[in-house]
Amino acid sequence: MNVEDAVNYLYSIPDYDEATGIDITLEPPDDGAQSDADDPSEDIVDVEENVNLLGPRLLANAPHIQLTNRNSRVNPCSTRSTTVDLEDDDVREASPQEKAKPPKKRKSKPVYEWKQYNLDHNTYVERRKLDNKSQHIPSIVNRWADEGLTPYDIFTNMWNEEIMKLIKVETNRYHQVTFGKELHVTVNELYQVLGIFLLSGYNKVPNRRLFWSKCADTRNLSVTQCGMSVNRYEEIVRSFHFVDNSKMPSGDKLYKIKPLFDHFNKIFMELAQPLPMTWAVDEEMEPYYEHHGLKQFIRGKPVRFGFKFWCLCSSEGFLVSFKLYEGRDSGHEQELSIGESVVHTLVKGKVPLEVTGL
């Protein structure tokens, strides 16, 4: 039986004109092969047109059609059904576009290998003892471990007295200009604020004020016992600054954080001594999803939205110098390509000529 015979059969059912509706159910083939559920359109009333719109892949396996008649005037539950077979000649072939459509590829889930380490203040020392692959750890880390430096010692070497005094002066200056009173912030208080910043990076709470809360699930003893009240913390954070805003030039997008970048580029270069002979330059994305003029979008990257950094690293993976990407025309030497300009900017004046050849 072909499609035309099936449609004629529908019209031959008794009381067809008085029926409230006719259900067409497509059953899978007898061989158990799967088929797509290409449903006919509900907006088309004509039965013959609806049958002709059945998906080609569904009809390609010569399925069965079950016809059901429900006459509401006699009995809403009464049914009448039959089964008809469609001949292979009546099956509509798939269009070239449908045949050319490639199958969807499933993305494989990443497999993570977890290792257990002792998370005390000598984490990197314990890791060096447990993991016999110390050649993959930058030599600077091994040197710190041999010298017995703690994470606090390393932190204070990077956030040294020079940068902390700068933050102290500019924070007090901004508070005096903005609020008309002295803040009298100390270096010790600034270290406490930085510690709370680091803590909130991995100990997530909806609001940092919850660290001082009396609730057991959010209260943090490391914060409450450091001697800084929540009001004092918010007062310092409100005025936290690195530069004098009155001297800000027009068009400099990085003026307010430039002293911080310059400081860490200098510190990283000092820590990298003695300088290696091989280097790597690449881009790094720092995720950021809020509104900002320097935020970049890179299609196809694991991190598509965020701040783009150009990084100069040693062959061991230690970051030596970095530069925030400000735009296509910002800081680009016209006689060089973008890649050449980036390498020249990161290396010039920092790496000796016998290493770079520049």
C-alpha positions as CSV (number, residue, x, y, z in Angstrom):
1,M,0.0,0.0,0.0
2,N,1.3,3.4,-0.9
3,V,0.7,6.9,0.6
4,E,-2.3,7.5,-1.7
5,D,-3.9,4.3,-0.5
6,A,-3.3,5.2,3.1
7,V,-5.0,8.6,2.6
8,N,-7.9,6.9,0.8
9,Y,-8.3,4.6,3.7
10,L,-8.6,7.5,6.1
11,Y,-11.6,8.9,4.1
12,S,-13.2,5.4,3.9
13,I,-13.5,5.1,7.7
14,P,-17.2,5.2,8.8
15,D,-18.2,8.4,10.5
16,Y,-15.0,10.1,9.3
17,D,-16.8,13.4,8.8
18,E,-18.2,13.4,12.3
19,A,-15.0,12.4,14.0
20,T,-13.3,14.9,16.3
21,G,-9.9,13.9,15.1
22,I,-7.7,11.2,13.7
23,D,-4.4,10.2,15.3
24,I,-1.5,8.9,13.2
25,T,1.1,7.0,15.1
26,L,4.3,5.9,13.5
27,E,5.7,2.7,14.8
28,P,9.4,1.6,14.4
29,P,10.3,-1.0,11.8
30,D,10.2,-4.7,12.7
31,D,13.9,-5.0,12.5
32,G,14.3,-2.6,15.5
33,A,16.3,0.0,13.6
34,Q,15.9,3.5,15.1
35,S,14.3,6.3,13.2
36,D,13.9,10.1,13.7
37,A,10.7,11.4,15.2
38,D,9.8,13.8,12.3
39,D,6.3,14.8,13.4
40,P,3.9,16.3,10.9
41,S,2.9,20.0,11.3
42,E,0.0,20.7,13.6
43,D,-0.9,23.8,11.7
44,I,-1.8,21.9,8.5
45,V,-5.4,20.6,8.5
46,D,-5.3,18.6,5.2
47,V,-4.6,15.0,5.9
48,E,-2.9,14.2,2.6
49,E,-0.5,17.1,2.9
50,N,0.4,16.1,6.5
51,V,1.3,12.6,5.5
52,N,3.5,13.8,2.6
53,L,5.4,16.0,5.1
54,L,6.7,13.0,7.1
55,G,10.4,13.0,7.5
56,P,12.4,11.2,4.7
57,R,14.6,9.4,7.2
58,L,11.6,8.1,9.1
59,L,9.8,6.8,6.0
60,A,13.1,5.4,4.6
61,N,12.7,2.3,6.8
62,A,9.2,1.5,5.6
63,P,7.5,2.0,9.0
64,H,3.9,1.1,9.9
65,I,1.1,3.6,10.2
66,Q,-1.5,3.1,12.9
67,L,-4.8,5.0,12.2
68,T,-7.0,5.7,15.2
69,N,-10.6,7.2,14.9
70,R,-12.2,8.9,17.9
71,N,-15.9,9.7,17.6
72,S,-16.8,12.0,20.5
73,R,-20.6,11.7,19.7
74,V,-20.6,8.0,20.2
75,N,-17.9,7.3,22.7
76,P,-14.8,9.6,23.2
77,C,-12.7,6.5,24.1
78,S,-13.8,4.2,21.2
79,T,-11.0,3.6,18.7
80,R,-10.6,2.0,15.4
81,S,-7.2,1.1,14.0
82,T,-5.4,-0.6,11.2
83,T,-1.9,-1.0,10.0
84,V,-0.7,-0.3,6.5
85,D,2.7,-0.8,4.9
86,L,4.3,1.8,2.7
87,E,6.1,0.6,-0.4
88,D,9.7,1.6,-0.9
89,D,8.9,3.5,-4.2
90,D,6.7,5.9,-2.2
91,V,9.4,7.0,0.2
92,R,10.6,10.5,-0.4
93,E,14.4,10.8,-0.8
94,A,16.4,13.1,1.3
95,S,17.5,16.4,-0.3
96,P,21.2,17.1,-1.1
97,Q,21.3,19.5,1.8
98,E,20.0,16.9,4.2
99,K,22.5,14.3,2.9
100,A,25.4,16.7,3.1
101,K,24.7,17.7,6.7
102,P,27.5,16.3,8.8
103,P,26.7,14.4,12.0
104,K,27.2,16.2,15.3
105,K,30.4,15.4,17.2
106,R,30.2,14.8,20.9
107,K,32.8,16.6,22.9
108,S,34.9,14.4,25.1
109,K,35.0,15.2,28.8
110,P,38.5,16.1,30.2
111,V,40.1,13.5,32.5
112,Y,41.7,14.9,35.6
113,E,44.4,13.2,37.6
114,W,44.3,14.2,41.2
115,K,47.2,14.0,43.6
116,Q,47.1,14.3,47.3
117,Y,49.6,16.7,49.0
118,N,50.0,18.0,52.5
119,L,48.6,21.5,52.6
120,D,50.7,23.0,55.3
121,H,52.9,26.1,55.2
122,N,55.6,24.0,53.5
123,T,53.4,22.7,50.7
124,Y,56.0,23.2,48.0
125,V,58.6,21.4,50.1
126,E,56.4,18.4,50.6
127,R,55.5,18.4,47.0
128,R,59.1,18.3,46.0
129,K,59.7,15.3,48.3
130,L,56.6,13.4,47.1
131,D,56.8,14.2,43.4
132,N,60.1,12.9,41.9
133,K,59.7,15.2,38.9
134,S,61.4,18.3,40.3
135,Q,62.8,19.0,36.9
136,H,59.4,20.3,35.9
137,I,59.4,22.8,38.8
138,P,61.1,26.2,38.2
139,S,64.5,26.3,39.7
140,I,63.5,29.4,41.7
141,V,61.0,27.3,43.6
142,N,63.7,24.7,44.4
143,R,65.9,27.5,45.6
144,W,63.3,28.9,47.9
145,A,62.8,25.5,49.3
146,D,66.5,25.0,49.9
147,E,66.7,28.4,51.7
148,G,63.8,27.4,53.9
149,L,61.6,30.3,52.9
150,T,57.9,30.2,53.9
151,P,55.1,31.4,51.7
152,Y,54.9,34.5,54.0
153,D,58.6,35.2,53.3
154,I,58.0,35.0,49.6
155,F,54.9,37.1,49.7
156,T,56.7,39.9,51.7
157,N,59.6,39.8,49.2
158,M,57.2,40.5,46.4
159,W,55.0,43.0,48.3
160,N,58.1,44.6,49.8
161,E,58.4,47.8,51.8
162,E,58.8,49.9,48.7
163,I,55.4,49.1,47.2
164,M,53.7,49.1,50.5
165,K,54.9,52.6,51.4
166,L,53.7,53.8,48.0
167,I,50.2,52.3,48.6
168,K,50.2,53.9,52.1
169,V,51.0,57.4,50.8
170,E,48.5,57.3,47.9
171,T,45.7,55.8,50.0
172,N,46.0,58.4,52.7
173,R,46.2,61.1,50.0
174,Y,43.1,59.9,48.2
175,H,41.1,59.7,51.5
176,Q,42.1,63.2,52.5
177,V,41.1,64.7,49.2
178,T,37.9,62.7,48.8
179,F,36.5,62.6,52.4
180,G,38.3,65.6,53.9
181,K,39.8,63.8,56.8
182,E,42.9,61.7,57.6
183,L,42.8,57.9,57.3
184,H,46.2,57.2,59.0
185,V,46.5,53.8,57.5
186,T,49.6,51.8,58.4
187,V,51.6,49.2,56.4
188,N,50.5,46.5,58.8
189,E,46.9,47.3,58.1
190,L,47.5,47.2,54.4
191,Y,49.0,43.7,54.8
192,Q,45.9,42.6,56.6
193,V,43.7,44.0,53.7
194,L,45.8,42.1,51.2
195,G,45.5,38.9,53.2
196,I,41.7,39.3,53.2
197,F,41.8,39.8,49.5
198,L,43.7,36.5,49.0
199,L,41.4,34.7,51.5
200,S,38.3,35.8,49.6
201,G,39.8,34.4,46.4
202,Y,39.4,30.8,47.5
203,N,37.0,31.1,50.5
204,K,34.0,32.4,48.6
205,V,31.2,34.2,50.5
206,P,28.4,36.4,49.0
207,N,29.8,39.4,50.8
208,R,33.2,40.0,52.6
209,R,31.3,41.4,55.6
210,L,30.2,37.8,56.3
211,F,33.8,37.0,57.4
212,W,32.9,39.0,60.6
213,S,29.5,37.5,60.9
214,K,28.4,35.6,64.0
215,C,27.1,32.8,61.9
216,A,29.3,29.7,62.2
217,D,29.0,28.8,58.5
218,T,30.5,32.1,57.3
219,R,32.6,33.5,60.2
220,N,36.3,33.2,59.7
221,L,38.6,33.3,62.7
222,S,41.6,34.3,60.6
223,V,39.8,37.6,59.8
224,T,38.2,38.3,63.1
225,Q,41.3,37.6,65.2
226,C,43.6,39.8,63.1
227,G,42.5,42.9,64.9
228,M,40.8,44.7,62.0
229,S,37.1,45.6,62.3
230,V,34.8,45.3,59.3
231,N,34.2,49.1,59.3
232,R,38.0,49.8,59.2
233,Y,38.4,47.3,56.4
234,E,35.8,48.9,54.3
235,E,37.2,52.3,55.0
236,I,40.6,51.3,53.7
237,V,39.3,49.5,50.7
238,R,37.2,52.5,49.7
239,S,40.4,54.6,49.4
240,F,42.8,51.9,48.2
241,H,45.1,53.7,45.6
242,F,48.5,53.4,43.9
243,V,48.8,56.8,42.2
244,D,47.9,60.5,42.6
245,N,44.7,61.0,40.5
246,S,45.5,64.7,40.1
247,K,48.4,63.9,37.9
248,M,46.6,61.5,35.6
249,P,47.3,62.2,31.9
250,S,44.6,61.9,29.3
251,G,44.5,58.8,27.2
252,D,46.5,56.6,29.6
253,K,44.2,53.6,30.3
254,L,46.6,52.0,32.8
255,Y,47.7,55.0,34.8
256,K,46.0,53.9,38.0
257,I,47.7,50.5,38.1
258,K,50.9,51.1,36.2
259,P,53.1,51.5,39.3
260,L,51.9,48.0,40.4
261,F,52.7,46.5,37.0
262,D,56.2,48.2,36.9
263,H,56.9,47.0,40.4
264,F,56.2,43.3,39.7
265,N,58.0,43.3,36.4
266,K,61.0,44.5,38.3
267,I,60.6,42.0,41.1
268,F,60.1,39.0,38.7
269,M,63.2,40.0,36.8
270,E,65.3,40.0,40.0
271,L,63.9,36.7,41.1
272,A,64.7,35.1,37.7
273,Q,68.5,35.7,38.1
274,P,70.6,34.1,36.7
275,L,68.7,34.6,33.4
276,P,68.3,31.5,31.2
277,M,69.3,31.4,27.5
278,T,65.8,30.2,26.2
279,W,62.6,32.1,26.5
280,A,58.9,31.9,25.5
281,V,56.5,34.7,24.6
282,D,52.8,34.0,24.5
283,E,49.4,35.5,25.4
284,E,47.4,34.8,28.6
285,M,43.7,35.5,29.3
286,E,42.6,36.6,32.7
287,P,38.8,35.8,32.9
288,Y,36.6,38.9,33.4
289,Y,32.9,39.1,32.6
290,E,31.9,42.6,33.7
291,H,32.0,45.8,31.6
292,H,35.4,47.3,31.0
293,G,37.0,49.1,28.1
294,L,40.1,46.8,28.1
295,K,38.2,43.6,28.1
296,Q,38.9,41.4,25.0
297,F,36.9,38.6,23.2
298,I,38.9,35.9,21.5
299,R,36.8,33.3,19.7
300,G,37.8,29.6,20.1
301,K,39.8,30.1,23.3
302,P,39.2,28.3,26.6
303,V,38.8,31.8,28.2
304,R,37.0,33.9,25.6
305,F,36.2,37.0,27.7
306,G,38.8,38.8,29.9
307,F,42.0,40.8,30.0
308,K,44.7,39.8,27.6
309,F,48.3,39.8,28.8
310,W,51.5,39.3,26.8
311,C,53.9,37.2,28.9
312,L,57.6,36.6,28.8
313,C,58.5,33.4,30.6
314,S,61.6,31.3,31.1
315,S,62.0,27.9,29.7
316,E,61.0,26.5,33.1
317,G,57.7,28.4,33.0
318,F,58.5,31.2,35.5
319,L,56.9,34.6,34.6
320,V,59.6,37.2,34.1
321,S,57.7,40.1,32.4
322,F,54.2,40.9,31.4
323,K,52.2,43.6,29.6
324,L,48.5,44.2,29.4
325,Y,47.1,44.4,25.9
326,E,45.4,47.9,25.5
327,G,44.3,47.6,21.9
328,R,45.5,47.2,18.4
329,D,47.0,50.7,18.1
330,S,48.3,51.1,21.6
331,G,52.1,50.9,22.1
332,H,52.6,49.2,18.7
333,E,55.8,50.1,16.9
334,Q,54.7,50.9,13.3
335,E,57.8,49.5,11.6
336,L,57.3,46.1,13.3
337,S,54.5,43.6,13.2
338,I,52.4,43.1,16.3
339,G,54.3,39.9,17.2
340,E,57.7,41.5,16.7
341,S,56.6,44.6,18.6
342,V,55.4,42.5,21.6
343,V,58.7,40.6,21.8
344,H,60.8,43.7,21.4
345,T,58.8,45.5,24.2
346,L,59.0,42.6,26.7
347,V,62.7,41.9,26.1
348,K,64.3,45.3,25.4
349,G,66.1,46.7,28.4
350,K,65.4,43.7,30.6
351,V,67.3,40.8,29.0
352,P,71.0,41.2,28.2
353,L,71.9,41.7,24.5
354,E,74.0,38.5,24.5
355,V,70.9,36.6,25.3
356,T,68.4,38.3,23.0
357,G,70.6,39.5,20.2
358,L,68.7,42.8,19.9
